[in-house]
Amino acid sequence: MKAFEYYISLPYRLEIVPDSDEGGYVARYPDLPGCITVGNSIEDAVANAADAKREWLIAALESGTAINEPVVLGDL
């Protein structure tokens, strides 16, 4: 398994959608299963997503969970 610095530098695609039930926005990284967060604004969702990605990667590395590399549009 590669180091944290390697994975955190990869261009993971971030999806942000309005949360019609609770208000605000939901942010997730599709290539990192379960890496999801929310924010009251798009800016909050982006900042929270960066924190969630960092913590998700740390937890995956500590537990030995496989980490997907991002799917690049040309790879589809």
Distance bins in CASP14 RR format, pairs under 12 A and 6 or more apart:
PFRMAT RR
TARGET T0000
AUTHOR 0000-0000-0000
RMODE 2
METHOD distances of the structure
MODEL  1
1 7 0 0 0 0 1 0 0 0 0 0 0
1 57 0 0 0 0 0 1 0 0 0 0 0
1 60 0 0 0 0 1 0 0 0 0 0 0
1 61 1 0 0 1 0 0 0 0 0 0 0
1 62 0 0 0 0 0 1 0 0 0 0 0
1 63 0 0 0 0 0 1 0 0 0 0 0
1 64 1 0 0 1 0 0 0 0 0 0 0
1 65 0 0 0 0 1 0 0 0 0 0 0
1 66 0 0 0 0 1 0 0 0 0 0 0
1 67 1 0 0 1 0 0 0 0 0 0 0
1 69 0 0 0 0 0 1 0 0 0 0 0
2 8 0 0 0 0 0 1 0 0 0 0 0
2 9 0 0 0 0 0 1 0 0 0 0 0
2 10 0 0 0 0 1 0 0 0 0 0 0
2 57 0 0 0 0 0 1 0 0 0 0 0
2 60 0 0 0 0 0 1 0 0 0 0 0
2 61 0 0 0 0 1 0 0 0 0 0 0
2 64 0 0 0 0 0 1 0 0 0 0 0
2 66 0 0 0 0 0 1 0 0 0 0 0
2 67 1 0 0 1 0 0 0 0 0 0 0
2 69 0 0 0 0 1 0 0 0 0 0 0
3 9 0 0 0 0 1 0 0 0 0 0 0
3 10 0 0 0 0 0 1 0 0 0 0 0
3 57 0 0 0 0 0 1 0 0 0 0 0
3 58 0 0 0 0 0 1 0 0 0 0 0
3 61 0 0 0 0 1 0 0 0 0 0 0
3 67 0 0 0 0 0 1 0 0 0 0 0
4 10 0 0 0 0 0 1 0 0 0 0 0
4 53 0 0 0 0 0 1 0 0 0 0 0
4 54 0 0 0 0 1 0 0 0 0 0 0
4 55 0 0 0 0 0 1 0 0 0 0 0
4 56 0 0 0 0 0 1 0 0 0 0 0
4 57 1 0 1 0 0 0 0 0 0 0 0
4 58 1 0 0 1 0 0 0 0 0 0 0
4 59 0 0 0 0 0 1 0 0 0 0 0
4 60 0 0 0 0 1 0 0 0 0 0 0
4 61 1 0 1 0 0 0 0 0 0 0 0
4 62 0 0 0 0 1 0 0 0 0 0 0
4 67 0 0 0 0 1 0 0 0 0 0 0
5 54 0 0 0 0 0 1 0 0 0 0 0
5 57 0 0 0 0 1 0 0 0 0 0 0
5 58 0 0 0 0 0 1 0 0 0 0 0
5 61 0 0 0 0 0 1 0 0 0 0 0
6 57 0 0 0 0 1 0 0 0 0 0 0
6 61 0 0 0 0 0 1 0 0 0 0 0
6 67 0 0 0 0 1 0 0 0 0 0 0
6 69 0 0 0 0 1 0 0 0 0 0 0
7 29 0 0 0 0 0 1 0 0 0 0 0
7 31 0 0 0 0 0 1 0 0 0 0 0
7 32 0 0 0 0 1 0 0 0 0 0 0
7 35 0 0 0 0 0 1 0 0 0 0 0
7 53 0 0 0 0 1 0 0 0 0 0 0
7 54 0 0 0 0 1 0 0 0 0 0 0
7 56 0 0 0 0 1 0 0 0 0 0 0
7 57 1 0 1 0 0 0 0 0 0 0 0
7 58 0 0 0 0 1 0 0 0 0 0 0
7 59 0 0 0 0 0 1 0 0 0 0 0
7 60 0 0 0 0 1 0 0 0 0 0 0
7 61 1 0 0 1 0 0 0 0 0 0 0
7 65 0 0 0 0 0 1 0 0 0 0 0
7 66 0 0 0 0 0 1 0 0 0 0 0
7 67 1 0 1 0 0 0 0 0 0 0 0
7 68 0 0 0 0 1 0 0 0 0 0 0
7 69 0 0 0 0 1 0 0 0 0 0 0
7 70 0 0 0 0 1 0 0 0 0 0 0
8 29 0 0 0 0 0 1 0 0 0 0 0
8 32 0 0 0 0 0 1 0 0 0 0 0
8 50 0 0 0 0 1 0 0 0 0 0 0
8 51 0 0 0 0 0 1 0 0 0 0 0
8 53 1 0 0 1 0 0 0 0 0 0 0
8 54 1 0 0 1 0 0 0 0 0 0 0
8 55 0 0 0 0 0 1 0 0 0 0 0
8 56 0 0 0 0 0 1 0 0 0 0 0
8 57 1 0 0 1 0 0 0 0 0 0 0
8 58 0 0 0 0 1 0 0 0 0 0 0
8 60 0 0 0 0 0 1 0 0 0 0 0
8 61 0 0 0 0 0 1 0 0 0 0 0
8 67 0 0 0 0 0 1 0 0 0 0 0
8 70 0 0 0 0 0 1 0 0 0 0 0
9 53 0 0 0 0 0 1 0 0 0 0 0
9 54 0 0 0 0 0 1 0 0 0 0 0
9 57 0 0 0 0 0 1 0 0 0 0 0
9 69 0 0 0 0 0 1 0 0 0 0 0
9 70 0 0 0 0 0 1 0 0 0 0 0
10 29 0 0 0 0 0 1 0 0 0 0 0
10 31 0 0 0 0 1 0 0 0 0 0 0
10 32 0 0 0 0 0 1 0 0 0 0 0
10 53 0 0 0 0 1 0 0 0 0 0 0
10 57 0 0 0 0 1 0 0 0 0 0 0
10 67 0 0 0 0 1 0 0 0 0 0 0
10 68 0 0 0 0 1 0 0 0 0 0 0
10 69 1 0 0 1 0 0 0 0 0 0 0
10 70 1 0 1 0 0 0 0 0 0 0 0
10 71 0 0 0 0 0 1 0 0 0 0 0
10 72 0 0 0 0 1 0 0 0 0 0 0
11 29 0 0 0 0 0 1 0 0 0 0 0
11 31 0 0 0 0 0 1 0 0 0 0 0
11 53 0 0 0 0 0 1 0 0 0 0 0
11 69 0 0 0 0 1 0 0 0 0 0 0
11 70 1 0 1 0 0 0 0 0 0 0 0
11 71 0 0 0 0 0 1 0 0 0 0 0
11 72 1 0 0 1 0 0 0 0 0 0 0
11 73 0 0 0 0 0 1 0 0 0 0 0
12 27 0 0 0 0 0 1 0 0 0 0 0
12 28 0 0 0 0 0 1 0 0 0 0 0
12 29 1 0 1 0 0 0 0 0 0 0 0
12 30 0 0 0 0 1 0 0 0 0 0 0
12 31 1 0 1 0 0 0 0 0 0 0 0
12 32 1 0 0 1 0 0 0 0 0 0 0
12 33 0 0 0 0 0 1 0 0 0 0 0
12 35 0 0 0 0 1 0 0 0 0 0 0
12 49 0 0 0 0 1 0 0 0 0 0 0
12 50 0 0 0 0 0 1 0 0 0 0 0
12 52 0 0 0 0 0 1 0 0 0 0 0
12 53 1 0 0 1 0 0 0 0 0 0 0
12 54 0 0 0 0 0 1 0 0 0 0 0
12 56 0 0 0 0 1 0 0 0 0 0 0
12 57 0 0 0 0 1 0 0 0 0 0 0
12 67 0 0 0 0 0 1 0 0 0 0 0
12 68 0 0 0 0 1 0 0 0 0 0 0
12 69 0 0 0 0 1 0 0 0 0 0 0
12 70 1 0 1 0 0 0 0 0 0 0 0
12 71 0 0 0 0 1 0 0 0 0 0 0
12 72 0 0 0 0 0 1 0 0 0 0 0
13 27 0 0 0 0 0 1 0 0 0 0 0
13 28 0 0 0 0 1 0 0 0 0 0 0
13 29 1 0 0 1 0 0 0 0 0 0 0
13 30 1 0 0 1 0 0 0 0 0 0 0
13 31 1 0 0 1 0 0 0 0 0 0 0
13 32 0 0 0 0 1 0 0 0 0 0 0
13 35 0 0 0 0 0 1 0 0 0 0 0
13 49 0 0 0 0 0 1 0 0 0 0 0
13 53 0 0 0 0 0 1 0 0 0 0 0
13 68 0 0 0 0 0 1 0 0 0 0 0
13 69 0 0 0 0 0 1 0 0 0 0 0
13 70 1 0 0 1 0 0 0 0 0 0 0
13 71 1 0 0 1 0 0 0 0 0 0 0
13 72 0 0 0 0 1 0 0 0 0 0 0
13 73 0 0 0 0 1 0 0 0 0 0 0
13 75 0 0 0 0 0 1 0 0 0 0 0
13 76 0 0 0 0 0 1 0 0 0 0 0
14 25 0 0 0 0 0 1 0 0 0 0 0
14 26 0 0 0 0 0 1 0 0 0 0 0
14 27 1 0 0 1 0 0 0 0 0 0 0
14 28 1 0 0 1 0 0 0 0 0 0 0
14 29 1 0 1 0 0 0 0 0 0 0 0
14 30 0 0 0 0 1 0 0 0 0 0 0
14 31 0 0 0 0 0 1 0 0 0 0 0
14 32 0 0 0 0 0 1 0 0 0 0 0
14 35 0 0 0 0 1 0 0 0 0 0 0
14 36 0 0 0 0 0 1 0 0 0 0 0
14 37 0 0 0 0 0 1 0 0 0 0 0
14 42 0 0 0 0 0 1 0 0 0 0 0
14 45 0 0 0 0 1 0 0 0 0 0 0
14 46 1 0 0 1 0 0 0 0 0 0 0
14 47 0 0 0 0 0 1 0 0 0 0 0
14 48 0 0 0 0 0 1 0 0 0 0 0
14 49 1 0 1 0 0 0 0 0 0 0 0
14 50 0 0 0 0 1 0 0 0 0 0 0
14 52 0 0 0 0 0 1 0 0 0 0 0
14 53 0 0 0 0 1 0 0 0 0 0 0
14 70 0 0 0 0 0 1 0 0 0 0 0
15 25 0 0 0 0 0 1 0 0 0 0 0
15 26 0 0 0 0 1 0 0 0 0 0 0
15 27 1 0 0 1 0 0 0 0 0 0 0
15 28 1 0 1 0 0 0 0 0 0 0 0
15 29 1 0 0 1 0 0 0 0 0 0 0
15 30 1 0 0 1 0 0 0 0 0 0 0
15 31 0 0 0 0 0 1 0 0 0 0 0
15 32 0 0 0 0 0 1 0 0 0 0 0
15 35 0 0 0 0 0 1 0 0 0 0 0
15 36 0 0 0 0 1 0 0 0 0 0 0
15 37 0 0 0 0 0 1 0 0 0 0 0
15 42 0 0 0 0 0 1 0 0 0 0 0
15 45 0 0 0 0 0 1 0 0 0 0 0
15 46 0 0 0 0 0 1 0 0 0 0 0
15 49 0 0 0 0 1 0 0 0 0 0 0
16 24 0 0 0 0 1 0 0 0 0 0 0
16 25 1 0 1 0 0 0 0 0 0 0 0
16 26 1 0 0 1 0 0 0 0 0 0 0
16 27 1 0 1 0 0 0 0 0 0 0 0
16 28 0 0 0 0 1 0 0 0 0 0 0
16 29 0 0 0 0 0 1 0 0 0 0 0
16 30 0 0 0 0 0 1 0 0 0 0 0
16 36 0 0 0 0 0 1 0 0 0 0 0
16 37 0 0 0 0 1 0 0 0 0 0 0
16 38 0 0 0 0 1 0 0 0 0 0 0
16 39 0 0 0 0 1 0 0 0 0 0 0
16 41 0 0 0 0 0 1 0 0 0 0 0
16 42 1 0 0 1 0 0 0 0 0 0 0
16 43 0 0 0 0 0 1 0 0 0 0 0
16 44 0 0 0 0 0 1 0 0 0 0 0
16 45 1 0 1 0 0 0 0 0 0 0 0
16 46 1 0 0 1 0 0 0 0 0 0 0
16 47 0 0 0 0 0 1 0 0 0 0 0
16 48 0 0 0 0 0 1 0 0 0 0 0
16 49 1 0 0 1 0 0 0 0 0 0 0
17 23 0 0 0 0 0 1 0 0 0 0 0
17 24 0 0 0 0 1 0 0 0 0 0 0
17 25 1 0 0 1 0 0 0 0 0 0 0
17 26 1 0 1 0 0 0 0 0 0 0 0
17 27 0 0 0 0 1 0 0 0 0 0 0
17 28 0 0 0 0 1 0 0 0 0 0 0
17 30 0 0 0 0 0 1 0 0 0 0 0
17 36 0 0 0 0 0 1 0 0 0 0 0
17 38 0 0 0 0 0 1 0 0 0 0 0
17 39 0 0 0 0 0 1 0 0 0 0 0
17 42 0 0 0 0 0 1 0 0 0 0 0
17 45 0 0 0 0 1 0 0 0 0 0 0
18 24 1 0 0 1 0 0 0 0 0 0 0
18 25 1 0 1 0 0 0 0 0 0 0 0
18 26 1 0 0 1 0 0 0 0 0 0 0
18 27 0 0 0 0 0 1 0 0 0 0 0
18 38 0 0 0 0 0 1 0 0 0 0 0
18 39 0 0 0 0 0 1 0 0 0 0 0
18 40 0 0 0 0 0 1 0 0 0 0 0
18 41 0 0 0 0 0 1 0 0 0 0 0
18 42 0 0 0 0 1 0 0 0 0 0 0
18 45 0 0 0 0 1 0 0 0 0 0 0
19 25 1 0 0 1 0 0 0 0 0 0 0
19 26 1 0 1 0 0 0 0 0 0 0 0
19 27 0 0 0 0 1 0 0 0 0 0 0
19 28 0 0 0 0 0 1 0 0 0 0 0
19 36 0 0 0 0 0 1 0 0 0 0 0
19 37 0 0 0 0 0 1 0 0 0 0 0
19 38 1 0 0 1 0 0 0 0 0 0 0
19 39 0 0 0 0 1 0 0 0 0 0 0
19 40 0 0 0 0 1 0 0 0 0 0 0
19 41 0 0 0 0 0 1 0 0 0 0 0
19 42 0 0 0 0 0 1 0 0 0 0 0
19 44 0 0 0 0 0 1 0 0 0 0 0
19 45 0 0 0 0 1 0 0 0 0 0 0
20 26 0 0 0 0 1 0 0 0 0 0 0
21 38 0 0 0 0 0 1 0 0 0 0 0
22 38 1 0 0 1 0 0 0 0 0 0 0
22 39 0 0 0 0 1 0 0 0 0 0 0
22 40 0 0 0 0 1 0 0 0 0 0 0
23 38 0 0 0 0 1 0 0 0 0 0 0
23 39 0 0 0 0 1 0 0 0 0 0 0
23 40 1 0 0 1 0 0 0 0 0 0 0
23 41 0 0 0 0 0 1 0 0 0 0 0
23 44 0 0 0 0 0 1 0 0 0 0 0
23 45 0 0 0 0 0 1 0 0 0 0 0
24 37 0 0 0 0 0 1 0 0 0 0 0
24 38 1 0 0 1 0 0 0 0 0 0 0
24 39 1 0 1 0 0 0 0 0 0 0 0
24 40 1 0 1 0 0 0 0 0 0 0 0
24 41 1 0 0 1 0 0 0 0 0 0 0
24 42 0 0 0 0 1 0 0 0 0 0 0
24 43 0 0 0 0 0 1 0 0 0 0 0
24 44 0 0 0 0 1 0 0 0 0 0 0
24 45 1 0 0 1 0 0 0 0 0 0 0
24 48 0 0 0 0 0 1 0 0 0 0 0
25 36 0 0 0 0 0 1 0 0 0 0 0
25 37 0 0 0 0 1 0 0 0 0 0 0
25 38 1 0 0 1 0 0 0 0 0 0 0
25 39 1 0 1 0 0 0 0 0 0 0 0
25 40 1 0 0 1 0 0 0 0 0 0 0
25 41 1 0 0 1 0 0 0 0 0 0 0
25 42 1 0 1 0 0 0 0 0 0 0 0
25 43 0 0 0 0 1 0 0 0 0 0 0
25 44 1 0 0 1 0 0 0 0 0 0 0
25 45 1 0 1 0 0 0 0 0 0 0 0
25 46 0 0 0 0 1 0 0 0 0 0 0
25 47 0 0 0 0 0 1 0 0 0 0 0
25 48 0 0 0 0 1 0 0 0 0 0 0
25 49 0 0 0 0 1 0 0 0 0 0 0
26 34 0 0 0 0 0 1 0 0 0 0 0
26 35 0 0 0 0 0 1 0 0 0 0 0
26 36 1 0 0 1 0 0 0 0 0 0 0
26 37 1 0 0 1 0 0 0 0 0 0 0
26 38 1 0 1 0 0 0 0 0 0 0 0
26 39 1 0 0 1 0 0 0 0 0 0 0
26 40 0 0 0 0 0 1 0 0 0 0 0
26 42 0 0 0 0 0 1 0 0 0 0 0
26 44 0 0 0 0 0 1 0 0 0 0 0
26 45 1 0 0 1 0 0 0 0 0 0 0
26 46 0 0 0 0 0 1 0 0 0 0 0
26 48 0 0 0 0 0 1 0 0 0 0 0
26 49 0 0 0 0 1 0 0 0 0 0 0
26 52 0 0 0 0 0 1 0 0 0 0 0
27 34 0 0 0 0 0 1 0 0 0 0 0
27 35 0 0 0 0 1 0 0 0 0 0 0
27 36 1 0 0 1 0 0 0 0 0 0 0
27 37 1 0 1 0 0 0 0 0 0 0 0
27 38 1 0 0 1 0 0 0 0 0 0 0
27 39 1 0 0 1 0 0 0 0 0 0 0
27 40 0 0 0 0 0 1 0 0 0 0 0
27 41 0 0 0 0 0 1 0 0 0 0 0
27 42 0 0 0 0 1 0 0 0 0 0 0
27 43 0 0 0 0 0 1 0 0 0 0 0
27 44 0 0 0 0 1 0 0 0 0 0 0
27 45 1 0 1 0 0 0 0 0 0 0 0
27 46 1 0 0 1 0 0 0 0 0 0 0
27 47 0 0 0 0 1 0 0 0 0 0 0
27 48 1 0 0 1 0 0 0 0 0 0 0
27 49 1 1 0 0 0 0 0 0 0 0 0
27 50 0 0 0 0 1 0 0 0 0 0 0
27 51 0 0 0 0 0 1 0 0 0 0 0
27 52 1 0 0 1 0 0 0 0 0 0 0
27 53 0 0 0 0 1 0 0 0 0 0 0
28 34 1 0 0 1 0 0 0 0 0 0 0
28 35 1 0 0 1 0 0 0 0 0 0 0
28 36 1 0 1 0 0 0 0 0 0 0 0
28 37 1 0 0 1 0 0 0 0 0 0 0
28 38 0 0 0 0 1 0 0 0 0 0 0
28 39 0 0 0 0 0 1 0 0 0 0 0
28 45 0 0 0 0 1 0 0 0 0 0 0
28 46 0 0 0 0 0 1 0 0 0 0 0
28 48 0 0 0 0 0 1 0 0 0 0 0
28 49 1 0 0 1 0 0 0 0 0 0 0
28 52 0 0 0 0 1 0 0 0 0 0 0
28 53 0 0 0 0 1 0 0 0 0 0 0
28 56 0 0 0 0 0 1 0 0 0 0 0
29 35 1 0 1 0 0 0 0 0 0 0 0
29 36 1 0 0 1 0 0 0 0 0 0 0
29 37 0 0 0 0 1 0 0 0 0 0 0
29 45 0 0 0 0 0 1 0 0 0 0 0
29 46 0 0 0 0 0 1 0 0 0 0 0
29 48 0 0 0 0 0 1 0 0 0 0 0
29 49 1 0 0 1 0 0 0 0 0 0 0
29 50 0 0 0 0 0 1 0 0 0 0 0
29 51 0 0 0 0 0 1 0 0 0 0 0
29 52 1 0 0 1 0 0 0 0 0 0 0
29 53 1 0 1 0 0 0 0 0 0 0 0
29 54 0 0 0 0 0 1 0 0 0 0 0
29 55 0 0 0 0 0 1 0 0 0 0 0
29 56 1 0 0 1 0 0 0 0 0 0 0
29 57 0 0 0 0 1 0 0 0 0 0 0
29 60 0 0 0 0 0 1 0 0 0 0 0
29 67 0 0 0 0 0 1 0 0 0 0 0
29 68 0 0 0 0 1 0 0 0 0 0 0
29 69 0 0 0 0 0 1 0 0 0 0 0
29 70 0 0 0 0 1 0 0 0 0 0 0
29 71 0 0 0 0 0 1 0 0 0 0 0
30 36 0 0 0 0 1 0 0 0 0 0 0
30 49 0 0 0 0 0 1 0 0 0 0 0
30 53 0 0 0 0 0 1 0 0 0 0 0
30 68 0 0 0 0 1 0 0 0 0 0 0
30 70 0 0 0 0 1 0 0 0 0 0 0
30 71 1 0 0 1 0 0 0 0 0 0 0
31 53 0 0 0 0 0 1 0 0 0 0 0
31 56 0 0 0 0 0 1 0 0 0 0 0
31 57 0 0 0 0 0 1 0 0 0 0 0
31 60 0 0 0 0 0 1 0 0 0 0 0
31 66 0 0 0 0 0 1 0 0 0 0 0
31 67 0 0 0 0 1 0 0 0 0 0 0
31 68 1 0 1 0 0 0 0 0 0 0 0
31 69 1 0 0 1 0 0 0 0 0 0 0
31 70 1 0 1 0 0 0 0 0 0 0 0
31 71 1 0 1 0 0 0 0 0 0 0 0
31 72 0 0 0 0 0 1 0 0 0 0 0
31 75 0 0 0 0 0 1 0 0 0 0 0
32 49 0 0 0 0 0 1 0 0 0 0 0
32 52 0 0 0 0 1 0 0 0 0 0 0
32 53 1 0 0 1 0 0 0 0 0 0 0
32 54 0 0 0 0 0 1 0 0 0 0 0
32 55 0 0 0 0 0 1 0 0 0 0 0
32 56 1 0 1 0 0 0 0 0 0 0 0
32 57 1 0 0 1 0 0 0 0 0 0 0
32 58 0 0 0 0 0 1 0 0 0 0 0
32 59 0 0 0 0 0 1 0 0 0 0 0
32 60 1 0 0 1 0 0 0 0 0 0 0
32 65 0 0 0 0 0 1 0 0 0 0 0
32 66 0 0 0 0 0 1 0 0 0 0 0
32 67 1 0 0 1 0 0 0 0 0 0 0
32 68 1 0 0 1 0 0 0 0 0 0 0
32 69 0 0 0 0 0 1 0 0 0 0 0
32 70 0 0 0 0 1 0 0 0 0 0 0
32 71 0 0 0 0 0 1 0 0 0 0 0
33 56 0 0 0 0 1 0 0 0 0 0 0
33 60 0 0 0 0 1 0 0 0 0 0 0
33 65 0 0 0 0 1 0 0 0 0 0 0
33 66 0 0 0 0 1 0 0 0 0 0 0
33 67 0 0 0 0 0 1 0 0 0 0 0
33 68 1 0 0 1 0 0 0 0 0 0 0
34 49 0 0 0 0 0 1 0 0 0 0 0
34 52 0 0 0 0 1 0 0 0 0 0 0
34 53 0 0 0 0 0 1 0 0 0 0 0
34 55 0 0 0 0 0 1 0 0 0 0 0
34 56 1 0 0 1 0 0 0 0 0 0 0
34 59 0 0 0 0 0 1 0 0 0 0 0
34 60 0 0 0 0 0 1 0 0 0 0 0
34 65 0 0 0 0 0 1 0 0 0 0 0
34 68 0 0 0 0 0 1 0 0 0 0 0
35 48 0 0 0 0 0 1 0 0 0 0 0
35 49 1 0 0 1 0 0 0 0 0 0 0
35 50 0 0 0 0 0 1 0 0 0 0 0
35 51 0 0 0 0 0 1 0 0 0 0 0
35 52 1 0 1 0 0 0 0 0 0 0 0
35 53 1 0 1 0 0 0 0 0 0 0 0
35 54 0 0 0 0 1 0 0 0 0 0 0
35 55 0 0 0 0 1 0 0 0 0 0 0
35 56 1 0 1 0 0 0 0 0 0 0 0
35 57 0 0 0 0 1 0 0 0 0 0 0
35 58 0 0 0 0 0 1 0 0 0 0 0
35 59 0 0 0 0 1 0 0 0 0 0 0
35 60 0 0 0 0 1 0 0 0 0 0 0
35 65 0 0 0 0 0 1 0 0 0 0 0
35 67 0 0 0 0 0 1 0 0 0 0 0
35 68 0 0 0 0 0 1 0 0 0 0 0
35 70 0 0 0 0 0 1 0 0 0 0 0
36 45 0 0 0 0 0 1 0 0 0 0 0
36 48 0 0 0 0 1 0 0 0 0 0 0
36 49 0 0 0 0 1 0 0 0 0 0 0
36 52 1 0 0 1 0 0 0 0 0 0 0
36 53 0 0 0 0 0 1 0 0 0 0 0
36 55 0 0 0 0 0 1 0 0 0 0 0
36 56 0 0 0 0 1 0 0 0 0 0 0
37 44 0 0 0 0 1 0 0 0 0 0 0
37 45 1 0 0 1 0 0 0 0 0 0 0
37 46 0 0 0 0 1 0 0 0 0 0 0
37 47 0 0 0 0 1 0 0 0 0 0 0
37 48 1 0 1 0 0 0 0 0 0 0 0
37 49 1 0 1 0 0 0 0 0 0 0 0
37 50 0 0 0 0 1 0 0 0 0 0 0
37 51 1 0 0 1 0 0 0 0 0 0 0
37 52 1 0 1 0 0 0 0 0 0 0 0
37 53 0 0 0 0 1 0 0 0 0 0 0
37 54 0 0 0 0 0 1 0 0 0 0 0
37 55 0 0 0 0 1 0 0 0 0 0 0
37 56 0 0 0 0 1 0 0 0 0 0 0
38 44 0 0 0 0 1 0 0 0 0 0 0
38 45 1 0 0 1 0 0 0 0 0 0 0
38 46 0 0 0 0 0 1 0 0 0 0 0
38 47 0 0 0 0 0 1 0 0 0 0 0
38 48 1 0 0 1 0 0 0 0 0 0 0
38 49 0 0 0 0 1 0 0 0 0 0 0
38 51 0 0 0 0 0 1 0 0 0 0 0
38 52 0 0 0 0 1 0 0 0 0 0 0
39 45 1 0 1 0 0 0 0 0 0 0 0
39 46 0 0 0 0 1 0 0 0 0 0 0
39 47 0 0 0 0 1 0 0 0 0 0 0
39 48 1 0 1 0 0 0 0 0 0 0 0
39 49 0 0 0 0 1 0 0 0 0 0 0
39 51 0 0 0 0 0 1 0 0 0 0 0
39 52 0 0 0 0 0 1 0 0 0 0 0
40 46 0 0 0 0 0 1 0 0 0 0 0
40 47 0 0 0 0 0 1 0 0 0 0 0
40 48 0 0 0 0 1 0 0 0 0 0 0
41 47 0 0 0 0 1 0 0 0 0 0 0
41 48 0 0 0 0 0 1 0 0 0 0 0
42 48 0 0 0 0 0 1 0 0 0 0 0
42 49 0 0 0 0 0 1 0 0 0 0 0
43 49 0 0 0 0 0 1 0 0 0 0 0
43 50 0 0 0 0 0 1 0 0 0 0 0
44 50 0 0 0 0 0 1 0 0 0 0 0
44 51 0 0 0 0 0 1 0 0 0 0 0
44 52 0 0 0 0 0 1 0 0 0 0 0
45 51 0 0 0 0 0 1 0 0 0 0 0
45 52 0 0 0 0 1 0 0 0 0 0 0
46 52 0 0 0 0 0 1 0 0 0 0 0
46 53 0 0 0 0 0 1 0 0 0 0 0
47 53 0 0 0 0 0 1 0 0 0 0 0
47 54 0 0 0 0 0 1 0 0 0 0 0
48 54 0 0 0 0 0 1 0 0 0 0 0
48 55 0 0 0 0 0 1 0 0 0 0 0
48 56 0 0 0 0 0 1 0 0 0 0 0
49 55 0 0 0 0 0 1 0 0 0 0 0
49 56 0 0 0 0 1 0 0 0 0 0 0
50 56 0 0 0 0 0 1 0 0 0 0 0
50 57 0 0 0 0 0 1 0 0 0 0 0
51 57 0 0 0 0 0 1 0 0 0 0 0
51 58 0 0 0 0 0 1 0 0 0 0 0
52 58 0 0 0 0 0 1 0 0 0 0 0
52 59 0 0 0 0 0 1 0 0 0 0 0
53 59 0 0 0 0 0 1 0 0 0 0 0
53 60 0 0 0 0 0 1 0 0 0 0 0
53 67 0 0 0 0 0 1 0 0 0 0 0
53 70 0 0 0 0 0 1 0 0 0 0 0
54 60 0 0 0 0 0 1 0 0 0 0 0
54 61 0 0 0 0 0 1 0 0 0 0 0
55 61 0 0 0 0 0 1 0 0 0 0 0
55 62 0 0 0 0 0 1 0 0 0 0 0
56 62 0 0 0 0 0 1 0 0 0 0 0
56 63 0 0 0 0 0 1 0 0 0 0 0
56 65 0 0 0 0 1 0 0 0 0 0 0
56 67 0 0 0 0 1 0 0 0 0 0 0
56 68 0 0 0 0 0 1 0 0 0 0 0
57 63 0 0 0 0 0 1 0 0 0 0 0
57 64 0 0 0 0 0 1 0 0 0 0 0
57 65 0 0 0 0 1 0 0 0 0 0 0
57 66 0 0 0 0 0 1 0 0 0 0 0
57 67 1 0 0 1 0 0 0 0 0 0 0
57 68 0 0 0 0 0 1 0 0 0 0 0
57 69 0 0 0 0 0 1 0 0 0 0 0
58 64 0 0 0 0 0 1 0 0 0 0 0
58 65 0 0 0 0 0 1 0 0 0 0 0
58 67 0 0 0 0 0 1 0 0 0 0 0
59 65 1 0 0 1 0 0 0 0 0 0 0
59 67 0 0 0 0 0 1 0 0 0 0 0
60 66 1 0 0 1 0 0 0 0 0 0 0
60 67 1 0 1 0 0 0 0 0 0 0 0
60 68 0 0 0 0 1 0 0 0 0 0 0
61 67 1 0 0 1 0 0 0 0 0 0 0
68 75 0 0 0 0 0 1 0 0 0 0 0
69 75 0 0 0 0 1 0 0 0 0 0 0
70 76 0 0 0 0 0 1 0 0 0 0 0
END
